[in-house]
Amino acid sequence: MDYDLQLMTPTGDRPKAWEICQKYMERQTFSGKVIWHVTDDGKEESTINFNKFGYELVYHRLTHLDENTQARNMQHMLPYIDSRIPLAIIEDDDWYSCQWLQVVMDNIHKAPLIGETMARYYNVATHMWLQLGNKTHSSLCSTAMVGNAIDSFRIACDKKSTYIDMDLWRGFKNKYLLNTHHVIGLKGVGGRAGIGIGHRAFDGKHDPDSMKLKEWIGDDIRLY
C-alpha cells in the first residue's frame, strides 16, 4: 500500500494516556492513507483498540528497560520509515486536535521540518499550566518532517540525546514554525513518567477549577 503520511509513537505502561491517544488519532480529519508505527516497551503489553479506515497501526514490542528508552524505541521504528513520505511524531500522553494531521499535510510543503511554536503544557494531576516562549524550535510531540529532515532525525536518535527534539531543531536550517495550538503537552495522566518538563514540578500557574484546561482543549476535558 502506498501511504500519504507516517506516524511514530513510543509507548509503554501508560494505559490511560495510550487509550486517549488512540481516540485522538481515530478522530483525525485527514482522510489519506496513514501508517502508524507504535513501539511498546512497557512491563505489560499495551492494549490496541485503534480502528480507522485508511489507517494501519503496526505494533512493535520491545523488552522493558528501567531507563530513558525514547531514542532506542525511535531507532527501532526508523528502518520502517520512508524518507520520501511525511512523518509526524505522535506522543502517547499529549493532546491533539482533530485537525492536526491535516495541518501537517497542509504545511509540510513549506519546509522539510515543521512544528508548532510557543508550546503549552498542562499537568492534570497538579492543575498547573505553563506557556513556553520557544520561537525557534518545536517540541517533539508537535514535530513533523520529510526528506533530509528525517535523515537528521535518524542522526539525533543515534546520538541518544536526552532531548532529541532540541538536537533536531538546532541542527536543521530549513524549517517552518506554526503559530497554532493543535498540540498541547498534557501530562500527569498516570503511568510511567517521561523526561519532559511537563512531567516534573514546574514553575507555572495554578488552575484549581480547570478553566484554563477547558479553554485549551474544550470538551476533551471529560477524558481527564
C-alpha positions as CSV (number, residue, x, y, z in Angstrom):
1,M,0.0,0.0,0.0
2,D,1.2,3.5,-0.8
3,Y,0.9,5.8,2.2
4,D,0.4,9.6,2.3
5,L,1.6,10.0,5.9
6,Q,3.6,8.1,8.5
7,L,3.2,8.3,12.3
8,M,5.6,7.2,15.0
9,T,4.8,6.7,18.7
10,P,6.9,5.1,21.5
11,T,4.8,4.0,24.5
12,G,4.7,1.7,27.5
13,D,3.0,1.4,30.9
14,R,0.7,4.4,30.3
15,P,-2.7,2.6,29.8
16,K,-5.0,5.6,30.2
17,A,-2.9,8.0,28.2
18,W,-2.4,5.5,25.4
19,E,-6.2,4.8,25.3
20,I,-6.8,8.5,24.9
21,C,-4.1,8.8,22.3
22,Q,-5.8,6.2,20.1
23,K,-9.0,8.2,20.4
24,Y,-7.3,11.3,19.2
25,M,-5.9,9.6,16.2
26,E,-9.2,7.9,15.3
27,R,-11.0,11.3,15.1
28,Q,-8.4,12.9,12.8
29,T,-10.0,14.6,9.8
30,F,-7.2,13.7,7.5
31,S,-8.6,11.1,5.1
32,G,-5.4,10.0,3.3
33,K,-3.6,6.7,3.8
34,V,-1.7,6.6,7.1
35,I,0.7,4.0,8.6
36,W,1.2,4.4,12.4
37,H,4.3,2.6,13.9
38,V,3.9,2.1,17.7
39,T,6.8,0.7,19.8
40,D,5.8,-0.6,23.2
41,D,8.5,-1.4,25.8
42,G,6.3,-1.4,28.9
43,K,6.3,-4.2,31.5
44,E,2.8,-5.1,30.3
45,E,1.7,-5.0,26.7
46,S,-0.4,-2.0,25.8
47,T,-4.0,-2.6,24.6
48,I,-4.6,-1.8,21.0
49,N,-8.2,-0.6,20.3
50,F,-7.4,1.6,17.3
51,N,-9.6,1.3,14.2
52,K,-9.8,3.9,11.5
53,F,-10.5,3.4,7.8
54,G,-7.4,4.1,5.7
55,Y,-5.1,4.0,8.7
56,E,-2.9,1.0,9.6
57,L,-1.3,0.5,13.0
58,V,1.9,-1.6,13.1
59,Y,2.7,-2.7,16.7
60,H,6.4,-3.3,17.7
61,R,7.1,-5.0,21.0
62,L,10.5,-4.4,22.8
63,T,11.9,-5.6,26.1
64,H,11.4,-3.3,29.1
65,L,14.4,-1.3,30.5
66,D,14.4,0.9,33.6
67,E,15.9,3.9,31.8
68,N,15.1,6.5,29.2
69,T,14.3,4.4,26.2
70,Q,12.9,7.0,23.8
71,A,15.9,7.1,21.5
72,R,16.1,3.3,21.4
73,N,12.4,2.9,20.6
74,M,12.6,5.6,17.9
75,Q,15.7,3.8,16.4
76,H,13.7,0.6,16.3
77,M,11.0,2.1,14.1
78,L,13.2,4.2,11.8
79,P,14.2,1.3,9.5
80,Y,10.5,1.1,8.6
81,I,10.2,4.8,7.8
82,D,10.4,6.1,4.2
83,S,12.1,9.5,4.0
84,R,10.0,10.4,0.9
85,I,6.8,10.3,2.9
86,P,6.0,12.9,5.6
87,L,6.4,11.7,9.2
88,A,4.6,13.1,12.2
89,I,5.7,12.3,15.8
90,I,2.8,11.4,18.0
91,E,3.5,11.2,21.7
92,D,1.2,9.0,23.7
93,D,0.4,11.4,26.5
94,D,-0.3,14.7,24.7
95,W,-3.5,16.4,23.4
96,Y,-4.1,16.5,19.7
97,S,-6.8,18.4,17.9
98,C,-8.8,16.5,15.3
99,Q,-7.2,18.7,12.6
100,W,-3.6,18.2,13.5
101,L,-2.6,15.6,10.8
102,Q,-4.4,17.7,8.2
103,V,-2.5,20.8,9.3
104,V,0.7,18.7,8.9
105,M,-0.1,17.8,5.4
106,D,-1.2,21.3,4.5
107,N,2.1,22.8,5.6
108,I,4.8,20.1,5.0
109,H,5.5,21.6,1.6
110,K,6.8,24.8,3.2
111,A,9.9,23.1,4.7
112,P,11.2,19.6,5.4
113,L,10.9,20.3,9.1
114,I,7.7,21.8,10.6
115,G,6.2,22.2,14.0
116,E,4.4,24.4,16.4
117,T,6.0,27.3,18.3
118,M,5.0,28.7,21.8
119,A,4.4,25.3,23.4
120,R,1.8,24.8,26.0
121,Y,2.0,22.3,28.9
122,Y,-0.6,21.3,31.4
123,N,-0.3,18.7,34.3
124,V,-3.8,17.3,35.1
125,A,-2.6,15.8,38.4
126,T,-1.3,19.2,39.8
127,H,-3.6,21.5,37.8
128,M,-0.6,23.6,36.8
129,W,-0.1,25.1,33.4
130,L,2.8,26.7,31.5
131,Q,3.1,28.7,28.4
132,L,6.6,28.4,26.9
133,G,8.3,31.0,24.8
134,N,10.0,28.8,22.2
135,K,10.2,30.7,18.9
136,T,12.9,28.8,17.1
137,H,12.0,25.1,17.7
138,S,9.1,22.8,18.4
139,S,8.5,20.1,20.9
140,L,8.8,16.6,19.5
141,C,5.1,16.0,20.1
142,S,4.3,18.7,17.5
143,T,7.1,18.0,15.0
144,A,6.7,16.6,11.5
145,M,9.3,16.1,8.8
146,V,10.1,14.7,5.4
147,G,13.2,14.1,3.2
148,N,16.5,15.2,4.7
149,A,14.8,16.2,7.9
150,I,14.1,12.5,8.5
151,D,17.7,11.8,7.9
152,S,18.7,14.4,10.5
153,F,16.2,12.8,12.9
154,R,17.9,9.5,12.5
155,I,21.2,11.1,13.5
156,A,19.6,12.7,16.5
157,C,18.2,9.4,17.6
158,D,21.5,7.6,17.1
159,K,23.2,10.2,19.4
160,K,20.7,9.0,22.1
161,S,20.4,12.6,23.4
162,T,18.1,13.2,26.3
163,Y,16.3,15.8,24.2
164,I,16.1,14.6,20.6
165,D,13.8,17.5,19.6
166,M,16.4,20.1,20.5
167,D,19.2,18.3,18.6
168,L,17.0,18.0,15.6
169,W,15.7,21.6,15.5
170,R,19.0,23.3,16.4
171,G,20.9,21.5,13.8
172,F,18.5,21.8,10.9
173,K,18.2,25.0,8.9
174,N,15.3,24.6,6.5
175,K,12.4,24.7,8.9
176,Y,8.9,26.3,9.4
177,L,7.1,27.0,12.6
178,L,3.4,27.3,13.0
179,N,1.9,29.8,15.5
180,T,-1.0,27.4,16.3
181,H,-2.1,25.3,19.2
182,H,-3.2,22.0,17.7
183,V,-1.0,20.1,20.1
184,I,-0.6,20.5,23.9
185,G,1.8,18.7,26.2
186,L,-0.8,17.2,28.6
187,K,0.9,15.4,31.5
188,G,0.1,13.8,34.8
189,V,-2.4,11.3,33.3
190,G,-0.7,8.4,35.1
191,G,1.7,5.6,34.3
192,R,5.4,5.8,33.6
193,A,6.8,9.2,33.9
194,G,8.7,10.9,31.0
195,I,11.6,13.2,30.8
196,G,10.0,16.4,29.6
197,I,9.3,19.5,31.7
198,G,5.6,18.7,32.0
199,H,6.3,15.5,33.9
200,R,8.2,17.4,36.7
201,A,7.1,20.1,39.1
202,F,7.4,23.3,37.1
203,D,7.0,27.0,37.9
204,G,3.7,27.5,36.2
205,K,0.3,28.9,37.1
206,H,-2.3,27.1,39.2
207,D,-5.7,26.2,37.6
208,P,-7.8,24.9,40.5
209,D,-11.1,25.0,38.6
210,S,-9.6,23.6,35.4
211,M,-10.9,26.6,33.4
212,K,-7.6,27.1,31.6
213,L,-7.6,23.4,30.6
214,K,-11.2,23.9,29.4
215,E,-10.1,26.9,27.4
216,W,-7.3,25.0,25.7
217,I,-9.0,21.6,24.9
218,G,-12.7,22.2,25.2
219,D,-15.0,19.2,25.7
220,D,-12.0,16.9,25.7
221,I,-11.6,17.8,29.3
222,R,-14.0,15.0,30.0
223,L,-11.4,12.5,29.1
224,Y,-9.3,13.6,32.1
